[in-house]
């Protein structure tokens, strides 16, 4: 029987983001700045370049439109960017 390795769970707690990934905070009231991942910490926390530590649930990968704008976009701006 063949095993499809892509469907297998990882043995170790691998990070969701890699060093150098650009992310934004999921809470729109927090900040509209882009942040870069500096390091992964145990228990699903990440150090950001310039200081600060966040839980993986509090960040998401920046979209292409946000990278071009060099800031976090509002949900309305993001919707416009997706259709243009």
C-alpha positions in Angstrom: 0.0 0.0 0.0 1.3 3.4 -0.9 1.3 6.3 1.5 0.6 9.8 0.3 3.1 11.9 2.4 1.2 15.2 1.6 -1.7 13.9 3.7 0.4 13.0 6.7 0.5 15.1 9.8 3.8 16.5 10.8 5.5 15.0 13.8 6.7 18.3 15.1 5.0 21.6 15.8 6.0 23.4 12.6 5.5 27.2 12.4 2.7 28.7 10.2 5.0 31.5 9.2 8.7 31.6 8.2 11.3 34.1 9.2 11.0 37.0 6.8 7.3 36.6 6.1 5.4 39.8 6.0 2.2 39.8 8.2 -0.4 42.1 9.5 -2.3 42.0 12.8 -5.8 40.6 12.5 -7.3 43.2 14.8 -7.9 46.3 12.6 -7.8 48.6 15.7 -4.3 47.5 16.6 -2.2 48.8 13.7 -2.2 49.2 10.0 1.5 48.6 9.7 3.1 45.6 8.0 5.4 43.5 10.2 8.1 41.0 9.4 8.6 37.7 11.3 11.9 37.6 13.0 11.7 34.3 14.8 9.3 31.5 15.8 8.9 30.9 19.6 7.5 27.9 21.3 3.7 27.6 21.9 2.8 29.3 18.6 4.3 32.7 19.3 6.3 34.9 16.8 8.9 37.6 17.4 8.4 40.6 15.0 11.2 42.6 13.6 11.6 45.7 15.7 10.2 44.1 18.8 7.0 42.6 20.0 5.7 39.1 20.3 2.3 37.9 18.9 0.3 34.7 18.9 -0.2 33.0 15.5 -4.0 33.6 15.8 -3.4 37.4 16.0 -1.6 37.7 12.6 -2.1 36.8 9.0 0.0 36.9 5.9 -0.1 40.3 4.1 -1.9 40.2 0.7 -0.2 41.4 -2.5 -2.4 44.6 -2.4 -1.1 45.3 1.2 2.5 44.7 0.1 2.0 47.2 -2.7 0.3 49.8 -0.5 2.9 49.2 2.3 0.2 49.1 4.9 -2.7 47.0 6.2 -5.9 47.6 4.1 -9.4 48.0 5.4 -11.9 45.3 4.5 -13.4 47.7 1.9 -10.1 48.5 0.4 -9.2 44.8 0.3 -12.5 44.0 -1.5 -11.7 46.7 -4.1 -8.2 45.3 -4.6 -9.5 41.8 -5.1 -11.8 42.8 -8.0 -9.4 45.2 -9.8 
